[in-house]
Amino acid sequence: MQENRSYSSVSVSTSLPAIDQEVVKNKAKGVLKYFGPAFIVSVAYMDPGNFGTNISGGSRFAYNLIWVVLWSNLMAIFIQILSAKLGIATGLALPDQCGKHFSRPVNWCLWGIATLAAMATDLAEFLGGVLGFSLLFGLPLGWSAVLTVVVTYSLCHSERYGQKVVEVIITTLVAIISLAYVWELFLAKPDWNKVAYHLAIPSLTHDSVLVAVGMLGATVMPHVIYLHSHLVQSRRTSDLADCRHHLKMGKIDVIVAMNMAFLINAAMVIVSAAVFNQNGYHVDSIEGAYKTLQPLMGNMAAFAFGAALLASGLSSSTVGTMAGQLILNGFVGLDIPINIRRLITMLPGFIIILLGINPITALVISQVLLSFALPAAIIPLIILTSRQDIMGEFKNNLLTKIIGWIIVSIIVALNALLLYLLFTGQA
């Protein structure tokens, strides 16, 4: 009998690893099933506008402002989780919920602001794609614009094959951005002690306030606050227990995707500090960064930068166009054909290229418009997710409300400061 018990014990113990492997495999599949929406959203946090502000911050102030990237990312995680929660709990996107619960005049106002924001966002992202094609392949800006329109339309049309296809394409483009900056970090050889210090210890000087505000203001983007609440619905069911699990997995999706965006944004600042600032270059434009990289780090580094910019421009332009479609239809129920909606949000960028307007000037104007639009997305989100009749058991608790309104106050105050500096000529 003792031998049998011994044999049975051995048999059970040797079979445990196989059971554990199967459990881990099933859990991994369960998590991956919900991955995707936040990765589409994360593209907005590494768009060409971020390229410009991060490059400027790193080249002018070395590693001093890298903490801004960290704190901006923490705010973004909180806001995107709220947006995902609204979509999972109610089955409706933020614009649709606004249309349902706010008055008609309020919705027309929100619709107008959101539409301008979609155009401004798509303008920056469209110009990023144009500059990427132009810098990488030496194409004139006009032809680069046509190519960007064609590729963006093609990526948007891939949605007809299912949201998962779009998620795979966008994630692939994000991977290209990531690999490009990993390569540049390897070549740049930054001072990691300084990186760690400035990540942990915030510091601001009088002349760095504007750039810091710009880095924060360009990070949390209104259009993806609307979009995220829509994207999560492709995995939603009406079962309450499943919604709880979906929200739990959605939080993991947001945390992973947003932290990947944080690492890329931090890498932009670090590379700019190690390469440009260390060599005495203050780079204030995307083209300037590309051209300066070539003599300092070689053609491969410049190519990696151009590839990252192109991937950023195309992916974020696609996401901006998707958000524009949702916004144009959600608030006031306008039934505009899908191709017309896409054309409306992409048209301003194309016009600017055709008129020969300086792309950098256009980018600055677009960021000013976004400064106005951001509160019009965050405030309705907090109001709606705090209502018991809308959210049920998923409504915001007291701590969530407090954190939400603190974040709103910080963003509104900093964007107001940015606008003040711009309009008084101090920017």
N, C-alpha and C positions, 0 to 999 in steps of 0.2 A: 504493500500500500504506500509506503514511503517513497519507493521508486516512482510509482505512478504520479504522486503529488509533485515530486521533483521534476518529472518529465513535463507535466502539465504546466508547471510554473515557467519552465524554460520555453515551452512552446508559446505561451502567452506573451512573454517578454520579447521574444524574437519577432512576433507579429505586430507589436506596437508601432515600430517605425513606419511600417506600411500604412497602418491606419492613420497615423499622424500626417503622413504625406498626402493622403487622400483628403483629409480634413482641410489641410492648408491649401490644397489645390482648389477645392470647392469654395473656400472662403475667398481666395484670390479671384476666382471667376465671379463670385457675388459682388465683390467690390468693383471689378473692371466693368461689369454690366452698367454701372451708374457713372462711369468716367466719360467725359466728353464735353458736356455743356460748359463747364468752367474753363476748359482749354480753349474753346471758341472765344469765350469772354476775355480770357487772359491776353489775347492778341492786342486788345485795346490798351493794355498796360505796357506794351513794348512797341508802340507804333512810332512812325517817324517823328511825331511831336516829342516823344520821350528821347529819341536819338538826339534831337537838337538841344533840349534842356540838359540832358546828362553829359553830353560832350562839352557844352559850355561850362557846366559846373565843375567838371573834372579838370578841364584845361586851365580855367581861371583860378580855382581855389583848391586844387590838388584833391586830397582825400577828405577835406573838411566837411563836405556836405553829404557824405554817404549815409549818414544817419537819417537824412530826409527821405531817402529811398526806403529805408526800413520802416519808418513811421507811416509813410504814405501807404505802404503795402499792408500794414496792420489795419488801417482804416478801410482799405479796399476789401480785405477779407471779410470784415464785419458787414459792410454794405452789400456785398454780393451774396453772402449767406442769407441776409434778410430778403433779397430779391428772389433767391431760389425758394425760400420758405413760403413766400406769397404764392408762387406758381404751384408748388407742391400741395399746399393746404387748400387752395381754392380752385385750381384748374383753369385759372385765367391769368393772363399777363398783366403787368402793371398798367399799361395804357387802357386795357379793357376794363380793369377794376376802377380806374379813374372815371372812365365813361359811364360806368354803372352807378357810382356812388357820389360823384360831384355834380354840381349844377352845370347846365349847358354853357353859360358864359365862362365859368372856370375852366371847363374842358377845352373850349376854343382857345383860351389863353395858354393853357398847358400844351395844346397841340401846336400852336404857333411857335412857342419857345422850343419845343422838342424838335420840330421840323427844321428850324434854324440851326439847332445843335447838330442834327443829323447831317445837314449840308456842310456845316463848319468842320465837323469831324471827318466826313468823307473827303473834304477838300484837303486837309492835312495828309490823310492816308493816301489819297489819289496822287498827290504831289510826291509822296515818298516813293510810290511805284514808278512814277515818271522819272524821278532823279536816279532811281536804281537802274532802270534800263539804260538811261543816258550815260551814267558813269561807267557801268560795266561793259557796255557794247559800243560806246561812242556814238549813239544815235542822236539826231536832233530832238529837241524837246517835243516838237509836234508829233513826230512819228512815235516817240516814246509814249505820248499821251494816248494815241490810237491803240497801241499795243496793250497799254494798261487797261483801257476800256474793254478790249476783246477778251483778255485773260480774266478780268474781274467778272464779266458777264458769264463766261464759261464756268467759272468757279461757283457763281450763284446758281446757275442752271443745274449744277450737279445735285442741288437739293431735291430735285424731282426724283432722284434715285434713293432718297431717304436721308434723314439727318445724320445717320452714322457715316455716310460717305463724306459729307462735309466735314465732320469731326476728324476723320482720318486725314483728309487733305490739309486741314488747318493745323493739326498736330504735327504733320510732316514738315510744314513750313516753319512751325515753332522750333522743331528739332534742328532745322537748318540754321536758324538764328542762334540757337544754343551752341551748336558745334562751331559756328564761326567765331563766337566770342570766347569759347574755351580755347580755341587755337590762338586767338589774339592775346588772351591772358598768359598763355604759355610763352609767347614771344615777348610780351611786355616786361616780364619779371618785376612785378610791383613790390613795394615794401609792405609785407603782410602785417608787420607790427603796427604800422601807421593805419592800415586798413582796419584792424581790430580796435584800435584806440578810438578812431573817429566814428566807428559804428556804434560804440558803447557810450561815448561822451559827446552830446550835442554841442555844437559851437556855431555862433553866427557873428559876423562883423557887419558894419554899416553897409559896406559895398556888396556883401553877399546875400543880403535880405531878398533882393529882387529875384535873383537866380533861384534861391531856395523856395520862394513862393511859386515861381514858375514851375519848378520840379514837382511840387505838391499839386498845383492846379492842373498840370497836364497829366496827372496820374489817374485820379478817379474820374471816369468818363461817363457822362449821363446816358449815352445811347446803350451801353451794355448793362446799365441798371435796368432799363426797360427790357432788353433782349433776354437776359438770364431767366427772368420769370416765365418767359415763353419757351425757352429751350428745354427746361426740365420736364415739360409736359409730355415729351415723347416717351418718357419712362414711367409716367404717373398712372396709377389706378385709383379707383374710388374707395378702395378698402383702407380703413383708418390705420390698421396695424401696418399695412404696407407703406402708407404715407409716412408713418413714423420712421420706418426703416429707410425709406427713400431719403428723408431729410438727413438722417445720420450719415448715409453714404454721400449725399450731396455736399455735406460739410467737408468730408474728406476730399472730395473732388475739388472743391474751392481751395482748400488749404494747400494741396499739392500743386495745382495749377498756378495759384497766385505766388507761391514761394518760388516756383520756377521763373515766373516773371520778375520777381524780386532779384533773383540771382543774375538774370540777364541785365536788368537795369543797373545793378551794382557793378557788374562787369564793365558796362559802358563807362561808368564814372571812374573805375579803377584803371582801365586801359587809358582813358584820356589823361588822368593824373600822372600815370607812369610814363607815358610817351610824350604828350604835348606839354604839360606843365613842367616836367623835369627838364625839357629841352628849351624852355622859355617861349613856347608858342601858346597864344591865347586864341583858340579856334572858336568862332561864333557861327559857323554854317556847316551844313552837312557836306557840301562840295569841298569846303576847306579842309574838313577832317579827312576826306578821301585822298585829296591831293597831297596833304601833309604826311599821311601815313606812308606813301610810296618811298620818299627818300629816307624816312626815319626807320622803317621796319621792313621795307621790301615790297615787291609786287604781290606776293602771296597774302600778306596782311591786308593790303589795300583791296585785293580781290575778295577776301573773307568779309571785309566790312561792306563792300558793295553787294555781295550775295545776301548778307544779313539784312541790309536796307531794302533790297528788292523783295525778299521773302516777307519782311515786315509790311512793306507797302501793299503788296498784293493780298496778303492774308487779312490785314486790318481794313483794307478797302472793301473786301468781300463782306466782312463782319459789319462794317458800317452800312453797307447797302442793305443787308438783311435787317438791321435795326430800323433803317429808314422805311422799309416796307411795313414793319409792324406799327411804327409810330403813325404813319399816314392813315392807317386804317383803324387804329385802336381807339383814339380819344373821341372822335366825333362820328365814327362809322362811315367815313368816305370810302366808297368802293371804286378805287382807282386801279386800272389794269396793272399787273405786276411789272411789265416792261416799262410802263410810264413812270411807275414809282421808282424804279431803278435809275431811270434817266434823270428824274428830278433831283435825286441826291448826288448824282455824279456830275451833273451839268456844270455847276460852278467851277469845279477844278479844271474841266476841259476849256471853259471860256477863258480862265486866267492864263492858261498856256497859250491859247490862240491869240490873246491880246498882248502877249509878251510881258505881262506883269511879273515883277520879281517874285519867285516862289517863296523866298524867305519872308518878304513883307506879307504875303498872303497867309503864311503860317502864323505869324504874329497876330494878325487880325482874327484868324480862326480861333486862336486860344482866348482872345478877349471875349468873343461870342460864347465860348464854352464856359467862361467864368460866370456869365449871367445865367446860363442854362442849368448848371449843376444843382443849385438849390431846388429848382422846379422838378427835379427827379427825386432827390433824396427826401424832401419834406413830405410829399404825398406817400412815399414808400413807408416812412415811419408812422404816419397817421393811420394808414390802412392796416399795417401789420400790428397795430396796437388795439384794433377794434375786435371785441369778442364776437360780434354778430358776423364778421367776415372770416376771422381766422379760427374760431372755436378754441380748442385746447392749444393751438399753435400760436396764439396771440403773444405779443411781447410781454415779458415780465418787467418789473420795475427797473431792474439793473440794466436790461437791454434798452429800455426807453431812455434812461439817463445817459448811457454811453452813446446812443444814437444822436441825441440832441447836443451832446458835447462835440461830437464829430461834425455835425451840421454847423455849429457855432464857429468851430475852428476853420472849416473850409470857407464859410461865408466871410469871416473876418479877413482871412488871408487873400481871398480873391478880391475883396473890396480894397485891400491894401495894394494889390497888384494893379487894379484898375485906377486907383488914385495916382500911383506912380506913373502909369502910362499917360493919363490925361493931364497931369501937371508937368509932363516933359522930363521927369526925373528918371524914366526908364530908358 
